[in-house]
Structures are given as structure tokens and as C-alpha cells.
Amino acid sequence: MSKIIVLIGAPGAGKGTQARLLEEKRGIPQISTGDMFREMKKADTPLAREVQETMAAGNLISDDLTYKIVKERTARADCQNDYILDGYPRTAVQAAQLEDLASEQNKTIQAIEIDVPRAELLKRLTGRRSCSVCGEIYNIYSKPPKQDNVCDFHPETTLTHRADDNEESVGTRLANYDEQTKPLLEYYEKSGRLEKIDGTRELQQIYADLDKLI
């Protein structure tokens, strides 16, 4: 039976990177809510228009509308077998809706949390710097440039620091994540479907663990 892989991880945990690696190496499509919403902004379908109207009115996208978007996207040919959900579900309500979808698609659900301690997440997010020319990402704690605040490949370019990568904003984002996602982790743990991976190690070690689990 094919499955829906639910990747769970706080901002900065690296779940997007791991999902992309699984797509590249294993051919398992990464279905990201961010990508889906961006697609909906440009598309001209009844569902896209509903999303556009909701956003234009300044309203949040409801769980039911998000579910419709996920259902439509995962009905495509590339999701006939296994697929990875990145950024969905975010709440226990969405997790319950995903059970219906899995049943409809005749798939099982496997939930995997990439676990990184709070102090490490703060370092990763507040320490991020990037080059505006080539997009190379650095971290002043774990991957500093050779010369302070200057891109290795474009020495004429000063690295930029995202405005929301300050300690206060990052703390708020992580607190929101904890509040929303804790019930989700409990939900999958109770049903014996939650597996955890240590996300503090090298990227390839994390991938090797994920690969084995899947």
C-alpha cells in the first residue's frame, strides 16, 4: 500500500531540505503548502478564485479550504504512489481531515518529526545571512563566510539579514509552531505513527535515517 509521508519540523529544522532530497533521490514528490498557495494565486479555476477572494478580503484560509487545495493537488498523476506533505497538516483538525483523504486514496499515513532543540533553532534562524546575487546561504554560527559578512563567491556583495530573522520574531514563530503543532504530534503519537529523527546532525546523516524509515 502506498503512503502519505507527513514531515513535521519547526522553522529551521530542515524539513524542506530533506523533502527536496527525497524527491531528488527517491522520486517521491514533495507537496508543499507554500507552493500550492502560490499556484492558487495565479491559477484561474473555481477553487483558485475562492482562495484569491478569501485572501483579497484579508481572511485566513480555513482548514476546509486548505483541505480542498490539498485534495485537488494530490489527485494529480504524480501522487498516485507515495508523496510527501510539507507544511500540512498543521493542526489536529487538518490531521483528522487527512485521515479521510488517506482512506479515499487508499494510502497509509507515516508521520516523521525532524527534532531540533529550541536553542539550536534560534541559532540557525537568527544566524542566517544570504547573498543577494547568487542566493548562497550562510550562518554566522555554523557556516560563516570566509570574510566577515561578505559572500565567498561575490566579494563585492555584503550579505543580507532578513528582517524577521531577529530573536524576537523567531521566538514568536517558534512559539506559534509549538502551540499549533504540539496537538498534532500527540495525535500521531497516540496512534503509534510518529517517528522522530535527530535533526542536529549532518544533512546526509539525517537523510540516511529518513531513507531507512521510508
Backbone bond lengths (Angstrom), bond angles and torsions (degrees), N, CA, C in turn:
res aa  C-N    CA-C-N  psi(-1)  N-CA   C-N-CA  omega(-1)  CA-C   N-CA-C  phi
1 M - - - 1.475 - - 1.531 109.27 -
2 S 1.319 117.27 133.52 1.469 119.89 179.42 1.527 109.82 -76.35
3 K 1.320 115.66 165.91 1.461 117.71 -173.66 1.526 114.39 -137.63
4 I 1.325 113.08 162.27 1.461 122.49 173.76 1.530 104.96 -104.04
5 I 1.326 116.32 119.34 1.459 120.63 179.46 1.526 107.76 -96.36
6 V 1.327 116.22 115.93 1.460 121.47 179.72 1.526 107.74 -97.86
7 L 1.329 116.11 109.21 1.473 120.49 178.77 1.517 108.84 -92.00
8 I 1.331 116.73 125.59 1.461 121.52 -177.76 1.525 108.80 -119.58
9 G 1.318 116.33 135.04 1.456 119.43 178.48 1.513 110.39 -174.05
10 A 1.321 116.20 145.21 1.467 121.38 -179.97 1.528 110.21 -68.05
11 P 1.341 117.82 162.84 1.459 119.71 173.55 1.531 109.15 -54.16
12 G 1.319 117.01 129.57 1.462 120.50 -179.66 1.521 114.51 92.94
13 A 1.353 116.94 -5.54 1.473 119.74 -178.52 1.524 112.28 -75.05
14 G 1.339 116.28 -21.12 1.468 119.65 177.16 1.512 115.06 95.72
15 K 1.349 117.14 17.31 1.464 118.22 -177.48 1.529 112.59 -67.60
16 G 1.342 116.70 -34.68 1.468 119.51 178.03 1.518 111.59 -62.50
17 T 1.338 115.71 -41.87 1.470 121.44 178.89 1.526 110.28 -62.57
18 Q 1.334 116.09 -44.90 1.472 120.06 -179.09 1.526 111.34 -67.30
19 A 1.327 116.88 -37.43 1.470 120.41 178.44 1.530 109.69 -63.38
20 R 1.353 116.65 -41.00 1.469 119.96 178.68 1.526 111.53 -65.23
21 L 1.356 116.13 -37.45 1.473 120.01 178.20 1.529 110.60 -64.76
22 L 1.325 116.37 -41.03 1.470 119.94 178.55 1.527 110.75 -63.77
23 E 1.327 115.41 -37.40 1.471 119.42 178.73 1.533 109.71 -66.95
24 E 1.332 116.71 -44.16 1.475 120.47 -179.07 1.523 112.31 -66.71
25 K 1.337 116.23 -46.58 1.461 120.26 -171.49 1.535 113.57 -87.58
26 R 1.328 116.28 -32.66 1.471 119.36 -175.87 1.533 113.09 -111.23
27 G 1.340 116.02 -8.93 1.461 118.97 179.97 1.522 113.87 72.62
28 I 1.352 116.22 19.12 1.477 119.85 178.97 1.529 107.17 -89.47
29 P 1.331 118.66 117.20 1.472 119.04 -175.69 1.524 113.43 -62.91
30 Q 1.338 114.84 138.01 1.463 122.14 176.04 1.529 107.86 -93.74
31 I 1.312 116.06 114.95 1.463 120.94 -179.60 1.530 107.53 -103.55
32 S 1.330 115.30 104.14 1.459 121.05 -174.20 1.526 110.33 -103.97
33 T 1.332 116.25 134.11 1.470 119.43 179.64 1.528 110.21 -63.50
34 G 1.327 117.04 -36.14 1.472 120.61 178.16 1.518 110.94 -58.36
35 D 1.338 116.57 -46.76 1.476 121.51 178.82 1.527 110.78 -62.52
36 M 1.335 115.42 -41.24 1.474 119.62 -178.27 1.531 111.46 -63.99
37 F 1.334 116.50 -43.42 1.471 119.87 -179.94 1.528 111.09 -65.77
38 R 1.340 116.03 -39.06 1.475 119.63 177.74 1.525 110.59 -62.74
39 E 1.323 116.00 -39.28 1.471 121.41 179.34 1.535 110.18 -65.30
40 M 1.327 115.28 -40.16 1.469 120.86 -178.71 1.534 112.30 -65.41
41 K 1.334 116.51 -30.26 1.468 120.57 179.99 1.532 111.54 -64.72
42 K 1.353 115.62 -29.62 1.470 120.12 -175.27 1.526 112.90 -100.89
43 A 1.327 117.49 -24.42 1.474 121.06 -172.85 1.530 111.91 -72.01
44 D 1.330 114.44 159.93 1.469 120.11 177.77 1.523 108.83 -124.25
45 T 1.329 114.95 74.34 1.463 122.07 177.37 1.524 106.84 -130.20
46 P 1.340 118.53 163.20 1.479 119.28 179.32 1.532 112.10 -55.45
47 L 1.338 116.78 -41.40 1.464 120.11 -179.54 1.531 111.08 -67.99
48 A 1.339 116.49 -42.11 1.475 120.48 178.75 1.522 110.55 -62.32
49 R 1.336 116.32 -40.47 1.476 119.73 179.55 1.535 111.01 -64.64
50 E 1.333 115.88 -36.85 1.470 120.32 178.02 1.545 109.71 -63.68
51 V 1.324 116.13 -41.59 1.468 121.31 178.60 1.530 109.96 -65.47
52 Q 1.334 116.34 -45.57 1.470 121.37 -178.69 1.532 111.19 -61.69
53 E 1.332 116.26 -41.34 1.474 120.37 179.84 1.533 110.74 -66.02
54 T 1.339 115.94 -40.59 1.470 121.04 179.66 1.525 110.01 -61.83
55 M 1.347 115.57 -44.86 1.467 120.02 -178.49 1.532 111.30 -69.59
56 A 1.340 116.04 -38.80 1.471 120.59 -179.81 1.526 110.56 -63.30
57 A 1.324 116.29 -31.40 1.469 120.61 179.84 1.535 111.34 -81.12
58 G 1.344 115.96 -2.64 1.468 120.40 178.98 1.514 113.40 78.44
59 N 1.344 116.32 17.16 1.466 120.39 -179.49 1.525 111.37 -94.13
60 L 1.319 115.35 153.79 1.468 120.10 176.51 1.521 109.35 -75.99
61 I 1.325 115.79 148.82 1.465 120.40 176.56 1.527 107.56 -73.13
62 S 1.324 117.65 121.09 1.470 121.79 -176.25 1.534 111.21 -70.91
63 D 1.341 115.10 164.65 1.475 120.23 176.12 1.524 110.69 -58.52
64 D 1.340 116.48 -41.23 1.473 120.27 -177.69 1.527 111.71 -64.73
65 L 1.334 116.25 -41.26 1.458 120.08 -179.93 1.533 110.37 -69.96
66 T 1.329 116.75 -39.99 1.475 120.56 177.13 1.525 109.68 -61.05
67 Y 1.335 115.56 -40.98 1.474 120.24 179.43 1.533 110.79 -61.37
68 K 1.323 115.92 -41.77 1.484 119.64 178.69 1.531 110.79 -60.83
69 I 1.340 115.56 -41.03 1.469 120.57 -179.72 1.528 110.37 -64.14
70 V 1.344 115.96 -45.74 1.469 120.80 179.94 1.534 110.00 -63.75
71 K 1.321 115.49 -42.15 1.472 120.43 -179.04 1.530 110.64 -62.27
72 E 1.342 116.08 -44.29 1.461 120.05 -179.99 1.530 111.00 -64.50
73 R 1.335 116.25 -44.28 1.476 120.10 -177.16 1.537 111.27 -66.04
74 T 1.334 116.80 -40.83 1.468 119.49 -175.62 1.530 112.87 -82.35
75 A 1.327 115.88 -0.47 1.466 119.40 175.07 1.539 110.75 -83.80
76 R 1.342 116.67 -8.34 1.470 120.20 -178.29 1.535 111.18 -73.39
77 A 1.317 115.12 163.15 1.471 122.00 -173.79 1.520 113.83 -57.72
78 D 1.360 117.51 -34.92 1.476 118.31 -176.28 1.528 113.03 -69.60
79 C 1.342 117.69 -11.34 1.467 121.06 -179.39 1.533 112.70 -105.55
80 Q 1.329 116.65 16.12 1.469 119.74 -179.29 1.524 111.27 -62.99
81 N 1.339 116.14 -35.82 1.469 119.98 177.97 1.529 109.45 -102.11
82 D 1.320 118.10 -139.08 1.470 120.74 179.85 1.531 110.78 -66.72
83 Y 1.328 116.40 148.84 1.461 120.72 168.30 1.521 109.70 -149.85
84 I 1.346 115.06 157.58 1.468 121.56 -178.37 1.523 108.94 -105.00
85 L 1.324 116.87 132.31 1.466 120.85 173.91 1.524 107.90 -100.95
86 D 1.328 116.23 120.75 1.457 122.66 -179.05 1.531 107.71 -115.52
87 G 1.356 115.30 107.79 1.467 119.44 -179.80 1.528 113.21 98.38
88 Y 1.318 117.59 5.78 1.465 122.07 177.42 1.519 107.87 -149.57
89 P 1.338 118.50 138.42 1.468 127.87 -4.72 1.531 111.11 -76.42
90 R 1.338 114.78 157.74 1.470 120.32 177.64 1.531 111.46 -108.34
91 T 1.323 116.65 -18.00 1.469 120.54 -176.72 1.535 109.32 -133.38
92 A 1.337 115.10 166.15 1.468 119.99 179.18 1.536 110.82 -63.94
93 V 1.344 116.64 -32.81 1.482 120.59 178.08 1.530 109.34 -63.10
94 Q 1.345 116.25 -46.43 1.464 120.39 179.40 1.530 110.98 -65.02
95 A 1.341 116.76 -34.23 1.472 120.49 178.44 1.525 110.29 -63.75
96 A 1.339 115.97 -40.07 1.468 120.07 178.66 1.531 110.34 -65.66
97 Q 1.345 116.19 -39.61 1.471 120.12 178.45 1.532 110.86 -65.69
98 L 1.341 115.52 -34.47 1.463 119.24 179.40 1.531 111.48 -66.47
99 E 1.335 116.67 -30.03 1.480 119.93 176.60 1.537 109.60 -59.45
100 D 1.339 116.01 -42.15 1.473 120.63 179.51 1.528 110.26 -62.85
101 L 1.339 115.50 -42.97 1.456 120.12 -178.81 1.532 110.93 -65.09
102 A 1.339 116.39 -42.73 1.463 120.77 179.82 1.526 110.66 -61.61
103 S 1.323 115.20 -41.54 1.467 120.72 178.84 1.528 110.76 -63.71
104 E 1.343 115.53 -42.75 1.461 121.69 179.30 1.531 111.86 -63.81
105 Q 1.346 115.02 -38.38 1.467 120.36 -178.06 1.525 112.67 -89.22
106 N 1.332 115.58 0.28 1.471 122.15 -179.54 1.539 111.22 58.35
107 K 1.333 115.32 49.64 1.463 121.34 179.51 1.530 110.30 -126.43
108 T 1.331 115.63 157.77 1.467 120.22 172.45 1.537 107.76 -97.35
109 I 1.342 116.27 164.57 1.467 121.03 179.19 1.524 108.79 -113.63
110 Q 1.324 116.42 130.98 1.464 122.53 174.83 1.523 107.46 -121.36
111 A 1.331 117.02 118.72 1.472 121.56 -179.11 1.528 109.54 -103.19
112 I 1.324 116.13 128.43 1.469 121.32 -179.74 1.528 108.82 -128.99
113 E 1.338 115.78 124.09 1.468 120.25 177.57 1.527 109.79 -100.97
114 I 1.339 115.99 127.86 1.466 120.21 171.63 1.523 105.53 -91.80
115 D 1.327 114.96 106.88 1.466 121.82 -169.04 1.532 111.57 -95.56
116 V 1.335 115.44 122.34 1.470 121.56 178.50 1.532 107.67 -133.97
117 P 1.346 118.61 129.43 1.478 120.38 -179.54 1.535 111.99 -61.51
118 R 1.324 114.68 153.32 1.462 121.90 -176.46 1.542 112.82 -55.17
119 A 1.327 117.29 -44.80 1.478 120.54 -177.40 1.526 110.93 -60.84
120 E 1.331 116.02 -38.79 1.471 120.62 179.75 1.531 110.59 -69.05
121 L 1.339 117.09 -39.79 1.471 121.04 178.65 1.528 110.29 -62.05
122 L 1.340 116.42 -42.02 1.472 120.63 178.93 1.522 110.71 -60.02
123 K 1.336 116.72 -43.27 1.468 120.94 178.87 1.523 110.89 -63.25
124 R 1.325 115.33 -44.03 1.467 119.39 -178.14 1.521 111.85 -62.86
125 L 1.333 115.67 -42.66 1.466 119.39 -174.84 1.524 113.67 -81.46
126 T 1.325 116.88 -42.11 1.474 118.08 -179.13 1.527 111.47 -76.89
127 G 1.333 116.95 -21.26 1.463 120.31 -178.07 1.516 114.38 -89.97
128 R 1.349 116.97 -0.81 1.471 120.01 -177.07 1.520 112.23 -69.21
129 R 1.318 115.67 136.05 1.458 122.88 172.94 1.525 106.99 -137.62
130 S 1.321 117.61 148.50 1.467 118.52 -179.57 1.523 111.36 -139.68
131 C 1.351 114.24 158.04 1.463 121.14 178.29 1.530 108.53 -93.41
132 S 1.306 116.50 127.11 1.473 120.85 -178.25 1.532 111.69 -73.27
133 V 1.326 117.64 -14.65 1.476 120.83 -178.99 1.528 111.11 -87.76
134 C 1.357 116.59 -54.38 1.478 118.85 -174.36 1.529 113.41 -107.14
135 G 1.342 117.09 -9.32 1.462 119.22 178.43 1.519 114.29 82.53
136 E 1.332 117.60 1.88 1.474 121.32 178.91 1.527 109.19 -57.89
137 I 1.359 115.34 134.72 1.472 119.86 -178.47 1.523 109.95 -107.78
138 Y 1.319 115.87 132.98 1.463 122.69 178.41 1.526 108.66 -118.63
139 N 1.342 114.84 171.26 1.457 119.80 171.62 1.527 107.46 -142.77
140 I 1.321 116.26 125.73 1.469 119.51 -174.34 1.530 112.07 -63.38
141 Y 1.361 117.20 -19.93 1.468 120.52 179.69 1.527 112.36 -93.08
142 S 1.341 116.80 -45.04 1.465 119.51 -171.62 1.526 115.14 -110.97
143 K 1.332 117.91 -21.88 1.468 119.97 -179.11 1.532 109.18 -145.47
144 P 1.339 116.74 65.89 1.469 118.51 -176.90 1.532 111.92 -72.67
145 P 1.334 117.31 153.63 1.464 119.28 174.41 1.532 109.27 -69.95
146 K 1.342 116.66 162.09 1.472 120.15 -179.31 1.533 110.94 -61.44
147 Q 1.328 114.77 -39.42 1.468 120.14 178.00 1.526 107.77 -113.69
148 D 1.300 117.21 134.76 1.460 122.16 -174.46 1.535 113.10 -50.84
149 N 1.351 114.82 121.92 1.464 123.13 174.15 1.538 115.34 61.73
150 V 1.336 116.51 24.57 1.470 120.99 179.31 1.527 108.81 -131.18
151 C 1.337 116.66 137.28 1.468 121.13 -179.17 1.532 110.87 -65.40
152 D 1.344 116.37 137.71 1.471 121.48 178.42 1.530 111.58 -62.85
153 F 1.325 116.15 -32.42 1.468 121.03 -174.14 1.530 112.89 -96.49
154 H 1.330 115.51 -20.39 1.473 120.38 179.17 1.525 108.30 -132.50
155 P 1.352 116.61 78.42 1.469 120.10 -174.30 1.524 115.21 -60.95
156 E 1.337 115.49 -13.63 1.475 118.28 177.97 1.528 111.69 -84.74
157 T 1.346 115.95 -4.73 1.474 120.22 -174.02 1.530 112.54 -106.65
158 T 1.332 115.47 124.48 1.470 120.74 175.00 1.526 108.33 -79.44
159 L 1.308 116.31 135.59 1.467 120.55 -179.01 1.528 110.79 -69.33
160 T 1.328 115.07 147.47 1.472 119.56 179.99 1.523 110.55 -103.57
161 H 1.309 114.79 152.02 1.463 122.76 180.00 1.525 107.64 -122.73
162 R 1.335 116.82 116.85 1.464 120.21 -177.16 1.529 111.12 -58.20
163 A 1.331 115.56 137.72 1.476 120.67 -177.16 1.525 112.22 -58.60
164 D 1.353 116.60 -34.35 1.471 118.48 -177.53 1.530 112.57 -89.33
165 D 1.345 117.61 7.26 1.465 120.49 175.81 1.531 111.23 -94.60
166 N 1.344 116.06 33.58 1.465 119.10 173.91 1.529 108.71 -95.81
167 E 1.326 116.32 164.93 1.465 120.29 -172.00 1.530 113.16 -59.54
168 E 1.326 116.51 -39.01 1.475 120.12 -177.70 1.531 110.89 -66.79
169 S 1.347 116.05 -49.61 1.478 120.05 -179.70 1.518 111.68 -62.87
170 V 1.329 115.48 -43.05 1.467 120.26 -179.73 1.526 109.57 -63.32
171 G 1.335 116.80 -43.28 1.470 121.07 178.45 1.518 111.47 -58.39
172 T 1.342 116.73 -41.41 1.471 121.36 178.55 1.522 110.84 -65.09
173 R 1.345 116.23 -44.60 1.469 120.10 179.42 1.531 111.66 -60.81
174 L 1.345 115.73 -41.31 1.469 119.42 -179.36 1.534 111.02 -70.47
175 A 1.333 116.63 -36.20 1.477 120.11 178.11 1.528 109.86 -65.34
176 N 1.340 116.86 -42.04 1.473 120.97 177.55 1.521 110.74 -62.24
177 Y 1.335 115.15 -41.46 1.465 120.00 179.06 1.532 110.19 -60.81
178 D 1.350 115.97 -47.52 1.471 120.35 -179.42 1.530 110.93 -58.33
179 E 1.333 114.58 -45.60 1.471 120.09 -176.92 1.534 111.23 -62.85
180 Q 1.331 115.86 -44.37 1.471 119.78 -177.32 1.520 112.51 -76.02
181 T 1.335 115.73 -38.12 1.457 118.91 -167.43 1.515 114.35 -92.21
182 K 1.331 117.80 -21.75 1.465 119.67 -179.63 1.537 111.57 -54.66
183 P 1.352 118.37 -48.36 1.465 118.74 178.60 1.540 112.16 -60.90
184 L 1.335 115.60 -31.53 1.462 120.91 -179.66 1.532 110.54 -67.66
185 L 1.350 115.87 -44.30 1.471 120.51 178.26 1.530 110.32 -63.19
186 E 1.337 115.67 -41.47 1.478 120.03 178.48 1.526 110.59 -63.36
187 Y 1.326 115.01 -39.26 1.476 121.47 -179.57 1.533 110.76 -57.94
188 Y 1.335 115.99 -48.93 1.472 119.49 -178.39 1.535 112.02 -75.59
189 E 1.336 115.81 -29.87 1.467 119.33 179.31 1.527 110.51 -66.76
190 K 1.343 115.61 -42.67 1.467 120.48 -179.06 1.522 112.19 -60.28
191 S 1.337 115.11 -34.44 1.467 118.13 -178.68 1.540 112.06 -91.28
192 G 1.360 115.46 7.18 1.466 119.94 176.13 1.518 114.21 70.31
193 R 1.338 116.75 24.58 1.473 119.02 -176.96 1.526 113.17 -113.78
194 L 1.342 117.41 11.39 1.461 119.53 -178.88 1.527 110.47 -101.84
195 E 1.318 115.40 125.79 1.462 120.77 175.19 1.527 107.61 -119.56
196 K 1.343 115.77 145.39 1.474 119.47 -176.79 1.521 110.57 -117.52
197 I 1.321 114.09 143.36 1.459 121.03 176.96 1.519 107.58 -125.25
198 D 1.343 115.98 137.92 1.463 121.30 178.02 1.531 108.39 -73.10
199 G 1.338 116.13 111.65 1.462 121.12 -176.08 1.518 114.24 -91.10
200 T 1.350 117.43 12.54 1.472 119.32 -177.89 1.534 112.12 -92.72
201 R 1.339 116.67 -5.64 1.470 119.59 -175.35 1.530 112.05 -89.87
202 E 1.337 115.11 -173.88 1.462 120.81 178.48 1.524 110.08 -62.73
203 L 1.308 115.09 147.61 1.461 122.83 -177.81 1.534 112.49 -50.99
204 Q 1.345 116.79 -44.82 1.471 120.34 -177.40 1.522 112.23 -70.04
205 Q 1.338 117.53 -30.67 1.476 120.25 177.44 1.530 110.03 -68.27
206 I 1.328 115.34 -40.85 1.471 119.84 178.54 1.528 109.15 -63.66
207 Y 1.332 115.19 -44.35 1.471 119.41 179.88 1.530 111.15 -61.09
208 A 1.339 116.98 -41.69 1.472 120.74 -179.04 1.540 110.47 -59.85
209 D 1.344 116.47 -40.72 1.476 120.64 178.08 1.530 110.89 -65.44
210 L 1.325 115.45 -44.21 1.469 120.53 179.14 1.515 110.66 -60.48
211 D 1.321 115.34 -45.79 1.455 122.70 -178.61 1.540 110.13 -57.49
212 K 1.350 116.18 -43.17 1.474 120.84 179.58 1.529 111.35 -64.78
213 L 1.348 115.51 -44.44 1.465 119.75 -178.66 1.525 112.01 -61.77
214 I 1.344 114.73 -39.33 1.467 119.69 -175.33 1.524 111.07 -80.08
